[in-house]
Amino acid sequence: MRTNIILRLLLVGFFLYIAWPMIPQSSSSLEFLFWGCWLLFAFVFIGANLATLLKMSRPPVMEQEGLNKKKLRNH
């Protein structure tokens, strides 16, 4: 479960690494709007995954099912 979160953070880090040089080259207001929305989404994505990694929020539902199966096996 933690590996999925770490892989997601690495993926968004890679996307930021690829996109960062293109951001200052934007010339029109539409490009600025696109990059602004893209960066906002990236930072929200990073924040949500960090909150899950630090156990400040519950993991996604898809990842919670494995926990329930493990609990049922132990009882």
C-alpha positions as CSV (number, residue, x, y, z in Angstrom):
1,M,0.0,0.0,0.0
2,R,2.8,2.4,0.8
3,T,4.6,1.5,-2.3
4,N,1.6,2.6,-4.4
5,I,1.7,6.0,-2.8
6,I,5.4,6.4,-3.2
7,L,5.1,5.3,-6.9
8,R,2.4,7.9,-7.4
9,L,4.6,10.6,-5.9
10,L,7.5,9.6,-8.0
11,L,5.3,9.7,-11.1
12,V,4.1,13.2,-10.4
13,G,7.7,14.3,-9.6
14,F,8.7,12.9,-13.0
15,F,5.9,14.8,-14.7
16,L,6.9,18.0,-13.0
17,Y,10.5,17.4,-14.0
18,I,9.5,17.1,-17.7
19,A,7.0,20.0,-17.6
20,W,9.0,22.6,-15.6
21,P,11.2,23.8,-18.5
22,M,8.1,24.4,-20.7
23,I,6.3,26.6,-18.2
24,P,8.4,29.8,-18.7
25,Q,8.2,29.5,-22.4
26,S,4.4,29.9,-22.5
27,S,3.5,33.1,-24.3
28,S,-0.3,33.4,-24.5
29,S,-2.8,33.7,-21.6
30,L,-4.4,30.4,-22.5
31,E,-1.0,28.7,-22.0
32,F,-0.6,30.4,-18.6
33,L,-4.1,29.2,-17.7
34,F,-3.3,25.7,-18.7
35,W,0.0,25.6,-16.8
36,G,-1.6,27.2,-13.8
37,C,-4.4,24.6,-13.7
38,W,-1.9,21.8,-14.3
39,L,0.4,22.9,-11.4
40,L,-2.6,23.4,-9.1
41,F,-3.7,19.8,-9.9
42,A,-0.2,18.5,-9.4
43,F,0.2,20.2,-6.0
44,V,-3.3,18.9,-4.8
45,F,-2.3,15.4,-6.0
46,I,1.0,15.6,-4.1
47,G,-0.8,16.9,-1.0
48,A,-3.4,14.2,-1.0
49,N,-0.8,11.5,-1.4
50,L,1.4,12.9,1.3
51,A,-1.6,13.0,3.6
52,T,-2.3,9.4,2.9
53,L,1.3,8.5,3.3
54,L,1.5,10.2,6.7
55,K,-1.8,8.6,7.7
56,M,-3.6,11.9,8.1
57,S,-6.5,10.5,5.9
58,R,-7.8,7.1,5.0
59,P,-6.4,5.3,1.9
60,P,-8.5,5.1,-1.2
61,V,-11.4,2.6,-1.1
62,M,-9.7,0.3,-3.6
63,E,-6.7,-0.1,-1.2
64,Q,-8.9,-0.5,1.9
65,E,-10.4,-3.8,0.7
66,G,-7.2,-5.6,1.3
67,L,-7.2,-4.5,4.9
68,N,-10.7,-5.8,5.4
69,K,-9.8,-9.2,4.0
70,K,-6.8,-9.5,6.2
71,K,-8.9,-8.6,9.3
72,L,-11.4,-11.3,8.4
73,R,-8.7,-13.9,8.0
74,N,-7.2,-13.2,11.4
75,H,-10.6,-13.5,13.3
